[in-house]
Amino acid sequence: MPTYYETGHAKNVANFQDLIAFVTGYGATYNPTKNALKLPQLNTLYTSAQASLADVVTKNTAYNNAVNARIATFDGFRALCTRLVNAFQTTDATQEKIADAKGFNRKIQGQRSTKVATQVDPNTPAPNTISSSHQSYDQLIQHFAGLISVLQSEPTYAPNENDLKIATLTAKQADMTAKNTALATAFTAISNSRIARDKVLYKETTGLVANRQRSENIHQIHFWRKQCRICASKSIEFKKVKNRITDFYIKATTFIIIYCDYKYHYCVNKYCNCDFNIQLRQYI
C-alpha cells in the first residue's frame, strides 16, 4: 500500500508544534545550552510562524480580490473601444482623426497595422519582425487614454448612449488606473509577506526548520546506562529490535541514531561496518 506524506509551510509549522509538545514533556531534562533552543524561545518562534502564515493568507486574499476587481473593470473593454470607433465614424471627423482612432483601437485589440510577410521558401531565413503586442494593462490604459483624447478633440462627437460619452469614458479610465494601481500594491504586499514568512520558517540559522533540526539533535544527549530516553514525533518511525538488542532502532527524517543498552554503543550511521552494526543486521 503506498505511503503518502503531507508537505508544505503549514505542515512544517504543525510538526514544529508537535516537537514543542514532546520536549515540553521532558520537563527540566530538556535544558539545551543554546538559548534559541530553549522552550520559551521555541514557543515564541512557533507564534511568529503562525502569525506569518496568517498574514500570507490575509495578503493573498487581498491580492486575489484586487485581481478579480481589475478583471471586472476590463470586462468588455475591447468591445467598447470598437463601438467608440464605429460611433466616431458617424461624426464629421476628418479621415485623419478617424485613422488615429482606429490606430488606438487596433493596438487595444492586439492587431498589427500590416500583416507579417508569409515565408514562401522554407530554405530562406525567416524575416526579422518587431512585436506589435501592446496588451499589458498599463499599455491598454495608455491606448484608451489616447482614444479618448481623439474623441474629445472632435466637436461633433456627441453620442446619446451614456457609456459612450466623454465623461463616462474619463471616469472609466480613472477606475481602470485605480484598479491597476491597487493590484500592484497588493502584489507588493503579498510578495513581502511571503518573504517574511520564509525568513521565519527557513532562515539558515534562526528559522523554524533550522531550530527544529537542532532540537531533534538534542535527543542524542538523552540516553542513560539502562534505558534510552528519546523524544518522539510523528515524523519518527519506531522499529523494535529482537532479543539481545534491547533498545530502539530509530529512523528519523534528518538523523539515524542507534542506542545499545548491552554494550553502551552509540552509532549515528547504520551503514558503517562497526561491530555493533554487524551484530544489529543479524536481527533486523
N, C-alpha and C positions, 0 to 999 in steps of 0.2 A: 504494500500500500504506500503510495507516495507521501512524502512529508512536506508540509507547507510551512514557510516561515514568513512572519509579518515583518516588514521593514518600514522605514520612514521616520520623519522627525518626531512625530507623536509617540511612536513605539520606543524610540530611544529615551524619551523623557519618562515614559511609563516604566521601562526597565530600570531607569535610574531611581525611580520611586521604590521599586521592589528592592533594589540594593540598599537603600536607606533603611527600609523596614527590617531587613535582615541584620545589618550592622547595629541597628538600634537594639536588637535582641541580644547582642553581645554585652550590652551594658558597659561597665568600666573596663572590660577586657579589650574592647576596641579603643585603643588610645594611640593613634599614629603620631609620629613626631612632626610631620609636615602639617602646618596649620590649615592649609587648604583642604586637607583630607579629614579634618575633624568634623564631627556630626553637625554642629551648628552651621559650619561653612557649607557642608553638603546640602543642608536644608535651604540655605539662602540661595545656593546655585539652582536647586530644583525650583524654587519660587520664581527666580529670574527666567528660567527656561519656560515655565508655564506662561509667564507674562509675555514672553517673546512670541510664543506660539499664538496666544490670543490676539496679540497686536497684528500679526500677519493675517489672521482671519479677518479682523476688522478692516485693515487696509485693503485686503484683497476684495472684500465685498464692496468697498467704496470704489475701487478701480473697475470692477465689473459693472457697477451702476453707471459709472462715467462712460464706459464703452457702450452700454446699451442706450444711454441718453444721446450720444453722438450719432449712433446708427439711426435712431428715431428722427433726429434732426435732418440727416441727409437722405432720409427715405423719400423717394420721388423727386429728388433734386435734378437729375438729368432730364427727366420728362418735363419738369417745369421749365428748364432752360430752353428746350425745344419749343415749347409753347410760347415763350417770350420772343424767340426769333420769328416765329410764324406771325405773332401779333405785330411785331416791329415791321414786317414786310408790308403790312396793310396801311402803313402811315405814308407821309410824304417824304420820308427819309431818302437821302441820296443813295445810289448804289454803293458808294464807298463806305457809308455808315453801315449799310446792310451787310457788306462784306466783312467789316470789322466785327459786327455782332455774330455773324456766322463763324468767324475765326475763333472767337472766345468759346462759342458753343462746341465747335469741333474739338478744341482742347479739352473741354469738360467731358465730352463723350469718349475721349481717348482715341480719336481718329487722326490720320495723317492728312496733310493738305495734298500730297501727291502719293501715288502708290509706289511701293518698292518694286524696282525692276525685277522681273522674273528671270532667273538664270536658265538660259536655253541649253548651253553647252555644259555638260557635267564636268568636263575637264578644265573649265575656266574657273579660276578662284572666285568665290562669292564677293560681290562688291561691298565695300565698307559703307555702313549706314549709321546714322545717328538716331538714337531712340527719341521718339516723339511723345512718349508716355508722360503725361503730367497728371497722374492720378492720385498723388498723395493728397491728404485732406488739406494741407497747407496750400498746395497748388490749386486745388479746386476752389477754395475760398478766394484766392487771389484772382482766378479767372472769373469767378462770379462777380467780384467787385468791378472788374473791367467791363463785363457785360452790362452791369447796372449803370456804369458811367456812360456807356454808349447810349443806352436807352434814355437816360436822364438828359443827354445833350440834344435830344430831338424834341422840339416844342409840340409837335403833332402826336407824340406818343401819349395817349390818354385813354387807356383801356377801362372798360366798365367793370371787368372782373376784379374783385378785391385782391386776390392773390397775385395779380399781375401788376398792381400799382407800385409806383416807386417807393412809397412809404412802407408798404408791406415787404418789399424786397430788401430794403435797407435794414428793417428790423430782423428779417430772416438772416441776413449776412452777419449781423451783430450776434445773433443767437448761435449761429454756426461757429463763429470765432470764440465765443464764450465756452461752448461745449468742448471745442478742440483744446482750448487752454486748460479747462478743468481736467480733461483726460491726461494731459501732460503732467499736471500737478499730481494727480492720483498715481500715475505711473512712477513718478519720482518717490512718492511716499511708500508705495509697496516695495520698490527696489531697496530703499533704505531700511525698511522693516525686515526684509529678508536678509540683508547684510548683518543687521544687528542680531537676528536670530541665529545665523550661522556662527557669529562670533561667540555667542553664549554657549552654543552646543558643540562647536567643532574647533575652537581656537586651540592651537597646538599645546599650550602649556596650562591654560586656565579653563578650557572648555569642559562641558559636561562629559563628553565621551572620554577625554584625556583623564579627568579625575575619576571617572568610573573605572577605567583600566588600572589606575594606580591603587584605587581602593580594593579592587579584586586581588591585586598583588600583595596587599597587606595580609591576605589569607595565609600566606606562606609562613607567617610567624606564629599562627595559632595552632600549634600542634605540641603534644606532650608525649611523655615516655610510654604511657599505656593507652592513650587514646588520641584520635585526631579530631581537632575542632576546626571545622571548616564552615565558612559562610556559603550557603547555597542560594542560588537564584534560579529563576525559571529558565535561564539560558544554559544551565549546567545539567549535564546528564550523568546520573549515577549508575555504576555497574558493580554489583557485589562480586568479589573475587573468592574462589573456592578454598576451603580447608586451611592450609598453612598460611596463606596470605590473609591476614585478619582485617586489614583496613580497606579503605575505598580506593577504587580506580576512578579517578575523576577527570572527565574531559570537559573543558570549557571552551568557549569560542575564542578566547585570546591566550589561554595558557593551559598546559597539561602538567599536573602535579601528582606525584605518587608518594604516598607515605607508607612506610612499612613498620608495623608495630614490633615485628620479630627482630629485625636487625637494626632498627632505627635508621634505616637508609632513606635518603632523600634524593630523588632524581627528577629533573624538570623535562627530560627528553625521553619519551617512551621508545624512541628508535635507537638509542645508544646501546652499546653491547656490554654494559657493565654486568657484573654477576647477578645483581638483583633483577634486572630486566630479563636476563636469560631465564632465571627461575620463574619470573612472572609470566612469561609467554607460555609456559607449560600448563598454566591453569586458566588461561583466558580462551 
